[in-house]
């Protein structure tokens, strides 16, 4: 028995057992679809020290939001981060006087993250669902659907069905940077690869794309919380 929940993902493509601890502290075991449960239990038991170490690291990162984090980005502007514990249960986020003010019912790191993410997602929905069709029109592309997601390794993605998905965390980046990601995905509607022709089209859409890519690389850790 463990004092934490184990999420098991059975995949046809899996050839062996694999263990991960997500940023949230959740423990995930990926395994072949027919792997016996006893093998999974033994695998977890054999790696309890490793799991404990990485869950502790994840918790430290989570704690950093309210224990150490004092600045947060919104559309490329850094704001002082201030947390207020609500006595009425009312929760929300607002920006005032260059401060990002968070009201939550408890000073619980994971809960404060949920309040912030909900607000950021809502802002991303409003901004990008207006911005993306506008940029698509400028380059004569027709996008049928815009979705806001929480990709772990991508800022955006697209499909051959003219659907583009954007990572909600992009709302923290400057508009010029999020515009680049949009143009990047729009270029994929023509070239579903990263060929020379693809990058030439990206450069036509967004001449300063290299600076935008550098900003994302340099500030990646600041866009996480």
N, C-alpha and C positions, 0 to 999 in steps of 0.2 A: 504493500500500500504506500501511496505517496500523499503528501499534504497539498498537492497541486493537481490540477486537471491535465490529462494527457489527451491531445487531439490526434486521432489516427486517420491518416489519409491513405487509402488503398488505391494504387494506380496500376493499370495494366502495363505501363511502360517501366515501372520500377523493377530493378533487378536485385536490389539489396535494401536493407533497412537504413534509413537516414534520420538523423536527429537534428532538430533546430529549436532554438529559443528565440522567439520573436521579440521585437522591441517592447511589446506590451508585457513580456514575461510569460506569454503562452508557450507551452511546450508542444511541439508538433513532431510526430513520427510518421515518416513516409515509408511505405512498404509495398511489396508485391501484393496483388489483389487477393491471393489465396494464402498469405502468410498466417500460420496459426497464432492465436492470441497469446499462447504461452511463450512463443518466441519473442513477441513484442514485449511482454512483461519482463522476460529475462534481459532483453536488450536495455530496457529502461533501468532495471535494477543494477546492471553492470555499469551504467553511466550516471549514477546518482550524484557523484561528486562533481562531474562536469556540468550537469544540469544545474546544480546548486550554485556553482561559480558563475555561470552565465545568466541565471535568473537574478543573482545579486547585482551583476553589472547592469542588467536591464532596469532593475529597480532604481539604481543610482542615477541612470539617465532620466527616468521618470521623475525622480525627486528633484532633479536639477531645474525643472520648470518652475516650481514654486519656492524651492529652497535657494536657488542661485540665479535663475534667469531674471534679468531686469529690463531686457529689451526684446521687442518683437517687431517683425516686418509686416507692413501692409501696403501692397502696391509699391514696393521699393523704398518706402519711408520707414525708418526705424522709430518706434514709439516706446516711451517708458511703459513698462508693464506693471500694473498695479492690481492687486487682488483684494477684494472685499468679501468677507463672509456675511451672507445674508441672514438676518434674524427672522425674516418672513418667508423664506423659501423661494423668493423671487430670484431668477438667474438671468444673466445676459451679458452682452459685451457692447461697449460703445467707445468711440474715439472722441476725446475732448482735450484741447490744449496740449496737443502732441503727446497725449497719454492714451494707452490702450487699457481701458478699465474693465476688469472682469468681476462680475458678481456671481458667486457660487454659494450653494448652501453649506458647503464644508470645505475646509482646507485639505482636501484629499487630492493628491497629485493626479491620480487617474481620472477623477471626476472633473477636475479643472480642465484637463486635456479634452474631455468630452464636450464641455461647455464651449471651449475655444474652437474645437473642430467643427461643431455645429454652426457656429457663427461664420467661420471662414468658408465653410461649404456653401452657406446661404449667399455670402458675398460673391463667391465664385460663380454660382448659378446665375445671379443677376448680371454680373459683368460679362462673363464669357459668352453667354447665350445671346447677348447683344453684339459683342465685339466680333465674334467669329464670323457670323453671316456678313457683317460689314466688310471684313478683310477678304472674305471669299468673293464678294461682289467685285472688289477692286481687281482681282486677278481672274475674273470670269469663271469662277468655279461655283458649282451648286452643291451645297452640303445639306443633306436631308435631315440629319439628326445630330445634335450636340449633346453629349452626356458629360457629367462631372463625376469622376471616379477617384479612387484612392490607390492608384498603382504604386507598387513598392519600388520598382526599378525604372519606371518611365515617367517622363513629364507629359507625354501624350501618345496617342495611338490612333490609327485609322483603319477602316475596312474598305473593301472593294464596293461596298454598298453605299458609299458616300456618307459614312458615319464617322465622326471624329469624337474622341474622348480626351478630356484634359484632366490632369491631376489637380485637385482642388488647391494644393499647396502653391500652385503658380500664382494665386492671388496675392501671395506675399512678395513676389518679384516685381521689379519695375515693369511698367506697361510695355516698354520697348523690348524687354526680355520675353514676356508672355506672348507678345505679338510674334516674336521670332518662332516660338514653339508652334504657334498656330500656322504660320507660313510653312514651317517644316512639315507639318502634317498635311497641309494643302498640297505641297509638292509631291507628297507620297500618293496622292490621288492620281497623279500622272505617272510617277515612277515608284513602284512598290519595292524599292531597293535603295541602296546607298551608293549608286553608281556615279560616275563622273557627270552624267547628264542630270541626275537628281540634284547634285550639289550646285551645278550651274543654274538650275531653275531656282533653287533656294536663294542663291546670290542675286538673281533677278528680282525675286519677291522681296528680299531683305538684305540689302547690300552690307549692313553692319552685323551680319549673323555671327561672325567669329567673336566679336566683342560680347554678344549676348551669350554665346556658349561659354565663354570664359567667366562671365559673371555667375552663371549657374554652377560652374565647377568650383569657383572660389567661395561661393556662399552656400553651398549645398547643406552644410551642417547647420547653418543659421535658419534654414527653412524647415527644420525638423523641431518638434517639441513633444 
